[in-house]
C-alpha cells in the first residue's frame, strides 16, 4: 500500500528513475530530485547505478529498465563512447533517456575551443580537496600555540620557535595548502611537551630570526597593544636568551630550521614545503 502511494500521487503515476553514472551519480540524483519537486513529486523512486564504465554493464541496465513499465534513465556519463552506447541502446528500446553532461560539455568545448578532461568523478575530487582544506584549517586552529600536544602525532608539519616568528600565520597559510600544522612556542621558563621529542625530526621545522629584527617586531607589537615598549618582552637581553634557548631545543631535536628574518609568510612557507617534499621523495 505504501509503495502504491509513492508511485501514485494525486492520480498521477510517477516514473521510476534510473540514475546512471560513471562516478557515484550524486549530480544526476540532485538534478532529478530538483526536477521532480517541480511536479510535487518529492517521493519519486530513484535507483542509483554508479561506476558504469563498460558496455556490458549498460546492457544489463537496459534489461533492468525494460522490466519496468514506467521508467526513465537520467545519465551523467563523461566517457563519450559509453555515453553514446547508453543513449543508442535506450533509444533502440524506446526508453526515455536524459543526458545531463553531454550537451553541457559540448557547449563548453565549443565556446572555449578546448577538449574536456573526460575524467569521471572530478567534481567529487574537487569536493574532497575542499573538505581536506577545511579539515586542515580546523586542525591548525585547534593545535595552535601548543594548545594540545596530542595533536603533534597527527600533524604533517610541526613549527617551533619563539614568540613573533610567524608560527600562527605560517600554520594557517600551510593549512590552505591542505597540510595539518601544529605549532609550539619555545619559552625558557616552559619546557616543550614530551610529545615533541617523540616525533620524527623530518616533520619539525624550527623558526629562527635575528635578535635585532625580532626586537623591532616585538616593540611594534607592544605599541599596537597600547603597552610599554620597554617591557622585558621587547628587551634585547631577553630576546637573545630566548633565541639561544630555542637554538638549543632545535639542536636537541635534530630538526631543520629556517631563518625568517625579513621573509614574507609566503616565502617561508615555500621553503618549508620544499623541505617536506624533499624528505618524502
LOTI-320443 format. One record per residue (C-alpha): y, z, x negated; residue in one letter. Coordinates in nm, 3 decimals. Layout:
<pts>
<pt north="Y" up="Z" east="X" code="A"/>
...
</pts>
This chain:
<pts>
<pt north="0.000" up="0.000" east="0.000" code="X"/>
<pt north="0.240" up="0.092" east="-0.281" code="X"/>
<pt north="0.157" up="-0.233" east="-0.461" code="X"/>
<pt north="0.242" up="-0.432" east="-0.149" code="X"/>
<pt north="0.577" up="-0.252" east="-0.123" code="X"/>
<pt north="0.655" up="-0.352" east="-0.482" code="X"/>
<pt north="0.562" up="-0.716" east="-0.429" code="X"/>
<pt north="0.734" up="-0.747" east="-0.091" code="X"/>
<pt north="1.084" up="-0.622" east="-0.025" code="X"/>
<pt north="1.284" up="-0.700" east="0.288" code="X"/>
<pt north="1.013" up="-0.951" east="0.382" code="X"/>
<pt north="1.071" up="-1.139" east="0.057" code="X"/>
<pt north="0.773" up="-1.193" east="-0.171" code="X"/>
<pt north="0.863" up="-1.101" east="-0.529" code="X"/>
<pt north="0.720" up="-1.319" east="-0.808" code="X"/>
<pt north="0.513" up="-1.170" east="-1.084" code="X"/>
<pt north="0.693" up="-1.240" east="-1.412" code="X"/>
<pt north="0.505" up="-1.307" east="-1.733" code="X"/>
<pt north="0.731" up="-1.239" east="-2.030" code="X"/>
<pt north="0.602" up="-1.435" east="-2.329" code="X"/>
<pt north="0.744" up="-1.382" east="-2.676" code="X"/>
<pt north="0.660" up="-1.434" east="-3.043" code="X"/>
<pt north="0.821" up="-1.094" east="-3.106" code="X"/>
<pt north="0.798" up="-0.791" east="-2.874" code="X"/>
<pt north="0.957" up="-0.956" east="-2.569" code="X"/>
<pt north="1.228" up="-0.698" east="-2.520" code="X"/>
<pt north="1.508" up="-0.954" east="-2.482" code="X"/>
<pt north="1.321" up="-1.157" east="-2.221" code="X"/>
<pt north="1.239" up="-0.847" east="-2.020" code="X"/>
<pt north="1.602" up="-0.730" east="-2.022" code="X"/>
<pt north="1.721" up="-1.073" east="-1.903" code="X"/>
<pt north="1.451" up="-1.076" east="-1.634" code="X"/>
<pt north="1.545" up="-0.734" east="-1.502" code="X"/>
<pt north="1.916" up="-0.819" east="-1.508" code="X"/>
<pt north="1.841" up="-1.134" east="-1.307" code="X"/>
<pt north="1.613" up="-0.955" east="-1.064" code="X"/>
<pt north="1.884" up="-0.695" east="-0.997" code="X"/>
<pt north="2.099" up="-0.974" east="-0.850" code="X"/>
<pt north="1.832" up="-1.013" east="-0.580" code="X"/>
<pt north="1.791" up="-0.639" east="-0.521" code="X"/>
<pt north="1.453" up="-0.669" east="-0.690" code="X"/>
<pt north="1.460" up="-0.379" east="-0.933" code="X"/>
<pt north="1.088" up="-0.316" east="-0.888" code="X"/>
<pt north="0.981" up="-0.663" east="-0.983" code="X"/>
<pt north="0.645" up="-0.667" east="-1.164" code="X"/>
<pt north="0.668" up="-0.777" east="-1.526" code="X"/>
<pt north="0.377" up="-0.842" east="-1.759" code="X"/>
<pt north="0.493" up="-0.848" east="-2.120" code="X"/>
<pt north="0.283" up="-1.058" east="-2.362" code="X"/>
<pt north="0.415" up="-1.012" east="-2.719" code="X"/>
<pt north="0.343" up="-1.173" east="-3.056" code="X"/>
<pt north="0.241" up="-1.514" east="-2.924" code="X"/>
<pt north="0.224" up="-1.743" east="-3.228" code="X"/>
<pt north="-0.087" up="-1.955" east="-3.166" code="X"/>
<pt north="-0.151" up="-2.240" east="-2.922" code="X"/>
<pt north="-0.487" up="-2.086" east="-2.830" code="X"/>
<pt north="-0.307" up="-1.774" east="-2.716" code="X"/>
<pt north="-0.088" up="-1.984" east="-2.489" code="X"/>
<pt north="-0.395" up="-2.149" east="-2.335" code="X"/>
<pt north="-0.523" up="-1.803" east="-2.241" code="X"/>
<pt north="-0.184" up="-1.707" east="-2.098" code="X"/>
<pt north="-0.168" up="-2.019" east="-1.882" code="X"/>
<pt north="-0.510" up="-1.939" east="-1.736" code="X"/>
<pt north="-0.397" up="-1.583" east="-1.668" code="X"/>
<pt north="-0.081" up="-1.702" east="-1.491" code="X"/>
<pt north="-0.269" up="-1.965" east="-1.289" code="X"/>
<pt north="-0.483" up="-1.686" east="-1.144" code="X"/>
<pt north="-0.169" up="-1.552" east="-0.976" code="X"/>
<pt north="-0.046" up="-1.723" east="-0.662" code="X"/>
<pt north="0.321" up="-1.648" east="-0.710" code="X"/>
<pt north="0.440" up="-1.615" east="-1.070" code="X"/>
<pt north="0.687" up="-1.734" east="-1.331" code="X"/>
<pt north="0.696" up="-1.742" east="-1.711" code="X"/>
<pt north="1.005" up="-1.622" east="-1.898" code="X"/>
<pt north="0.987" up="-1.702" east="-2.267" code="X"/>
<pt north="1.166" up="-1.609" east="-2.587" code="X"/>
<pt north="0.976" up="-1.822" east="-2.837" code="X"/>
<pt north="1.151" up="-1.900" east="-3.165" code="X"/>
<pt north="0.893" up="-2.131" east="-3.323" code="X"/>
<pt north="0.968" up="-2.483" east="-3.188" code="X"/>
<pt north="0.611" up="-2.616" east="-3.174" code="X"/>
<pt north="0.484" up="-2.305" east="-2.993" code="X"/>
<pt north="0.777" up="-2.313" east="-2.752" code="X"/>
<pt north="0.717" up="-2.681" east="-2.673" code="X"/>
<pt north="0.345" up="-2.623" east="-2.627" code="X"/>
<pt north="0.411" up="-2.341" east="-2.381" code="X"/>
<pt north="0.664" up="-2.544" east="-2.180" code="X"/>
<pt north="0.442" up="-2.852" east="-2.169" code="X"/>
<pt north="0.139" up="-2.651" east="-2.060" code="X"/>
<pt north="0.338" up="-2.468" east="-1.794" code="X"/>
<pt north="0.479" up="-2.793" east="-1.656" code="X"/>
<pt north="0.133" up="-2.956" east="-1.650" code="X"/>
<pt north="0.010" up="-2.667" east="-1.438" code="X"/>
<pt north="0.323" up="-2.661" east="-1.220" code="X"/>
<pt north="0.413" up="-2.309" east="-1.336" code="X"/>
<pt north="0.787" up="-2.234" east="-1.337" code="X"/>
<pt north="0.897" up="-2.154" east="-1.693" code="X"/>
<pt north="1.234" up="-2.032" east="-1.820" code="X"/>
<pt north="1.305" up="-2.090" east="-2.189" code="X"/>
<pt north="1.574" up="-1.842" east="-2.291" code="X"/>
<pt north="1.604" up="-1.903" east="-2.666" code="X"/>
<pt north="1.561" up="-2.281" east="-2.692" code="X"/>
<pt north="1.882" up="-2.405" east="-2.522" code="X"/>
<pt north="2.089" up="-2.129" east="-2.687" code="X"/>
<pt north="1.962" up="-2.212" east="-3.036" code="X"/>
<pt north="2.013" up="-2.584" east="-2.977" code="X"/>
<pt north="2.373" up="-2.523" east="-2.870" code="X"/>
<pt north="2.447" up="-2.304" east="-3.173" code="X"/>
<pt north="2.278" up="-2.552" east="-3.406" code="X"/>
<pt north="2.478" up="-2.846" east="-3.267" code="X"/>
<pt north="2.811" up="-2.662" east="-3.288" code="X"/>
<pt north="2.756" up="-2.507" east="-3.632" code="X"/>
<pt north="2.571" up="-2.802" east="-3.783" code="X"/>
<pt north="2.302" up="-2.584" east="-3.939" code="X"/>
<pt north="1.935" up="-2.516" east="-3.869" code="X"/>
<pt north="1.833" up="-2.173" east="-3.735" code="X"/>
<pt north="1.611" up="-1.948" east="-3.949" code="X"/>
<pt north="1.325" up="-1.974" east="-3.698" code="X"/>
<pt north="1.202" up="-1.622" east="-3.778" code="X"/>
<pt north="1.062" up="-1.424" east="-3.483" code="X"/>
<pt north="1.183" up="-1.065" east="-3.444" code="X"/>
<pt north="1.516" up="-1.092" east="-3.628" code="X"/>
<pt north="1.703" up="-0.907" east="-3.351" code="X"/>
<pt north="1.464" up="-0.617" east="-3.383" code="X"/>
<pt north="1.501" up="-0.622" east="-3.761" code="X"/>
<pt north="1.879" up="-0.602" east="-3.722" code="X"/>
<pt north="1.841" up="-0.309" east="-3.482" code="X"/>
<pt north="1.612" up="-0.133" east="-3.727" code="X"/>
<pt north="1.865" up="-0.180" east="-4.009" code="X"/>
<pt north="2.140" up="-0.037" east="-3.786" code="X"/>
<pt north="1.938" up="0.272" east="-3.700" code="X"/>
<pt north="1.847" up="0.321" east="-4.067" code="X"/>
<pt north="2.219" up="0.328" east="-4.144" code="X"/>
<pt north="2.288" up="0.583" east="-3.870" code="X"/>
<pt north="1.998" up="0.797" east="-3.992" code="X"/>
<pt north="2.132" up="0.785" east="-4.349" code="X"/>
<pt north="2.483" up="0.883" east="-4.236" code="X"/>
<pt north="2.347" up="1.177" east="-4.037" code="X"/>
<pt north="2.142" up="1.277" east="-4.341" code="X"/>
<pt north="2.450" up="1.270" east="-4.568" code="X"/>
<pt north="2.642" up="1.493" east="-4.326" code="X"/>
<pt north="2.354" up="1.738" east="-4.288" code="X"/>
<pt north="2.289" up="1.774" east="-4.661" code="X"/>
<pt north="2.647" up="1.755" east="-4.786" code="X"/>
<pt north="2.778" up="2.009" east="-5.038" code="X"/>
<pt north="2.444" up="2.185" east="-5.082" code="X"/>
<pt north="2.425" up="2.297" east="-4.719" code="X"/>
<pt north="2.046" up="2.286" east="-4.710" code="X"/>
<pt north="1.846" up="2.240" east="-5.032" code="X"/>
<pt north="1.539" up="2.147" east="-4.828" code="X"/>
<pt north="1.692" up="1.802" east="-4.792" code="X"/>
<pt north="1.665" up="1.731" east="-5.166" code="X"/>
<pt north="1.299" up="1.631" east="-5.143" code="X"/>
<pt north="1.378" up="1.386" east="-4.861" code="X"/>
<pt north="1.678" up="1.228" east="-5.037" code="X"/>
<pt north="1.677" up="0.886" east="-5.202" code="X"/>
<pt north="1.967" up="0.992" east="-5.426" code="X"/>
<pt north="2.095" up="1.335" east="-5.528" code="X"/>
<pt north="2.452" up="1.368" east="-5.658" code="X"/>
<pt north="2.559" up="1.671" east="-5.860" code="X"/>
<pt north="2.895" up="1.760" east="-6.005" code="X"/>
<pt north="3.187" up="1.999" east="-5.999" code="X"/>
<pt north="3.438" up="2.006" east="-5.715" code="X"/>
<pt north="3.651" up="1.691" east="-5.667" code="X"/>
<pt north="3.420" up="1.444" east="-5.840" code="X"/>
<pt north="3.384" up="1.239" east="-5.518" code="X"/>
<pt north="3.038" up="1.366" east="-5.423" code="X"/>
<pt north="3.101" up="1.353" east="-5.048" code="X"/>
<pt north="3.281" up="1.013" east="-5.036" code="X"/>
<pt north="3.005" up="0.866" east="-5.251" code="X"/>
<pt north="2.736" up="1.014" east="-5.027" code="X"/>
<pt north="2.894" up="0.855" east="-4.719" code="X"/>
<pt north="2.950" up="0.520" east="-4.892" code="X"/>
<pt north="2.588" up="0.504" east="-5.005" code="X"/>
<pt north="2.474" up="0.614" east="-4.658" code="X"/>
<pt north="2.636" up="0.299" east="-4.520" code="X"/>
<pt north="2.409" up="0.112" east="-4.761" code="X"/>
<pt north="2.116" up="0.294" east="-4.589" code="X"/>
<pt north="2.044" up="0.539" east="-4.871" code="X"/>
<pt north="1.975" up="0.902" east="-4.785" code="X"/>
<pt north="2.200" up="1.102" east="-5.014" code="X"/>
<pt north="2.226" up="1.478" east="-5.070" code="X"/>
<pt north="2.484" up="1.636" east="-5.299" code="X"/>
<pt north="2.501" up="1.967" east="-5.477" code="X"/>
<pt north="2.821" up="2.129" east="-5.611" code="X"/>
<pt north="2.796" up="2.280" east="-5.958" code="X"/>
<pt north="2.979" up="2.611" east="-5.992" code="X"/>
<pt north="2.928" up="2.850" east="-6.286" code="X"/>
<pt north="2.903" up="3.153" east="-6.058" code="X"/>
<pt north="2.639" up="2.996" east="-5.831" code="X"/>
<pt north="2.305" up="2.879" east="-5.972" code="X"/>
<pt north="2.180" up="2.543" east="-5.839" code="X"/>
<pt north="1.894" up="2.574" east="-5.590" code="X"/>
<pt north="1.543" up="2.589" east="-5.736" code="X"/>
<pt north="1.455" up="2.279" east="-5.532" code="X"/>
<pt north="1.688" up="2.071" east="-5.750" code="X"/>
<pt north="1.473" up="2.129" east="-6.059" code="X"/>
<pt north="1.162" up="2.019" east="-5.870" code="X"/>
<pt north="1.300" up="1.669" east="-5.805" code="X"/>
<pt north="1.237" up="1.369" east="-6.032" code="X"/>
<pt north="1.535" up="1.319" east="-6.270" code="X"/>
<pt north="1.534" up="0.949" east="-6.181" code="X"/>
<pt north="1.692" up="1.014" east="-5.842" code="X"/>
<pt north="1.952" up="1.266" east="-5.964" code="X"/>
<pt north="2.293" up="1.142" east="-6.078" code="X"/>
<pt north="2.541" up="1.373" east="-6.248" code="X"/>
<pt north="2.909" up="1.300" east="-6.190" code="X"/>
<pt north="3.137" up="1.381" east="-6.483" code="X"/>
<pt north="3.511" up="1.345" east="-6.532" code="X"/>
<pt north="3.775" up="1.415" east="-6.799" code="X"/>
<pt north="3.939" up="1.759" east="-6.773" code="X"/>
<pt north="4.290" up="1.613" east="-6.763" code="X"/>
<pt north="4.214" up="1.378" east="-6.476" code="X"/>
<pt north="4.037" up="1.648" east="-6.277" code="X"/>
<pt north="4.334" up="1.879" east="-6.335" code="X"/>
<pt north="4.570" up="1.631" east="-6.169" code="X"/>
<pt north="4.332" up="1.572" east="-5.878" code="X"/>
<pt north="4.294" up="1.944" east="-5.810" code="X"/>
<pt north="4.669" up="2.007" east="-5.831" code="X"/>
<pt north="4.729" up="1.737" east="-5.572" code="X"/>
<pt north="4.453" up="1.879" east="-5.356" code="X"/>
<pt north="4.609" up="2.225" east="-5.358" code="X"/>
<pt north="4.952" up="2.079" east="-5.277" code="X"/>
<pt north="4.807" up="1.890" east="-4.979" code="X"/>
<pt north="4.668" up="2.219" east="-4.850" code="X"/>
<pt north="5.004" up="2.393" east="-4.897" code="X"/>
<pt north="4.864" up="2.619" east="-5.170" code="X"/>
<pt north="4.999" up="2.718" east="-5.509" code="X"/>
<pt north="4.905" up="2.453" east="-5.763" code="X"/>
<pt north="4.887" up="2.718" east="-6.036" code="X"/>
<pt north="4.569" up="2.875" east="-5.890" code="X"/>
<pt north="4.274" up="2.912" east="-6.128" code="X"/>
<pt north="4.102" up="2.627" east="-5.938" code="X"/>
<pt north="4.358" up="2.395" east="-6.097" code="X"/>
<pt north="4.381" up="2.555" east="-6.439" code="X"/>
<pt north="4.268" up="2.354" east="-6.742" code="X"/>
<pt north="4.076" up="2.652" east="-6.883" code="X"/>
<pt north="3.876" up="2.691" east="-6.560" code="X"/>
<pt north="3.811" up="2.318" east="-6.535" code="X"/>
<pt north="3.678" up="2.298" east="-6.891" code="X"/>
<pt north="3.449" up="2.592" east="-6.816" code="X"/>
<pt north="3.314" up="2.418" east="-6.504" code="X"/>
<pt north="3.263" up="2.085" east="-6.680" code="X"/>
<pt north="3.079" up="2.248" east="-6.971" code="X"/>
<pt north="2.856" up="2.429" east="-6.722" code="X"/>
<pt north="2.789" up="2.102" east="-6.533" code="X"/>
<pt north="2.704" up="1.922" east="-6.859" code="X"/>
<pt north="2.452" up="2.194" east="-6.935" code="X"/>
<pt north="2.284" up="2.152" east="-6.595" code="X"/>
<pt north="2.272" up="1.773" east="-6.635" code="X"/>
<pt north="2.107" up="1.807" east="-6.976" code="X"/>
<pt north="1.861" up="2.065" east="-6.841" code="X"/>
<pt north="1.762" up="1.830" east="-6.559" code="X"/>
<pt north="1.736" up="1.534" east="-6.794" code="X"/>
<pt north="1.910" up="1.312" east="-6.538" code="X"/>
<pt north="2.159" up="1.031" east="-6.590" code="X"/>
<pt north="2.532" up="1.072" east="-6.543" code="X"/>
<pt north="2.838" up="0.864" east="-6.462" code="X"/>
<pt north="3.193" up="0.937" east="-6.570" code="X"/>
<pt north="3.403" up="0.886" east="-6.255" code="X"/>
<pt north="3.741" up="0.911" east="-6.429" code="X"/>
<pt north="3.981" up="0.656" east="-6.277" code="X"/>
<pt north="3.694" up="0.488" east="-6.091" code="X"/>
<pt north="3.710" up="0.389" east="-5.724" code="X"/>
<pt north="3.430" up="0.512" east="-5.499" code="X"/>
<pt north="3.304" up="0.155" east="-5.461" code="X"/>
<pt north="3.283" up="0.108" east="-5.838" code="X"/>
<pt north="3.094" up="0.433" east="-5.893" code="X"/>
<pt north="2.861" up="0.358" east="-5.602" code="X"/>
<pt north="2.784" up="0.019" east="-5.753" code="X"/>
<pt north="2.685" up="0.181" east="-6.083" code="X"/>
<pt north="2.466" up="0.435" east="-5.900" code="X"/>
<pt north="2.285" up="0.159" east="-5.712" code="X"/>
<pt north="2.229" up="-0.031" east="-6.037" code="X"/>
<pt north="2.072" up="0.280" east="-6.188" code="X"/>
<pt north="1.850" up="0.346" east="-5.887" code="X"/>
<pt north="1.736" up="-0.017" east="-5.854" code="X"/>
<pt north="1.665" up="-0.043" east="-6.225" code="X"/>
<pt north="1.449" up="0.270" east="-6.202" code="X"/>
<pt north="1.239" up="0.119" east="-5.920" code="X"/>
<pt north="1.179" up="-0.218" east="-6.090" code="X"/>
</pts>
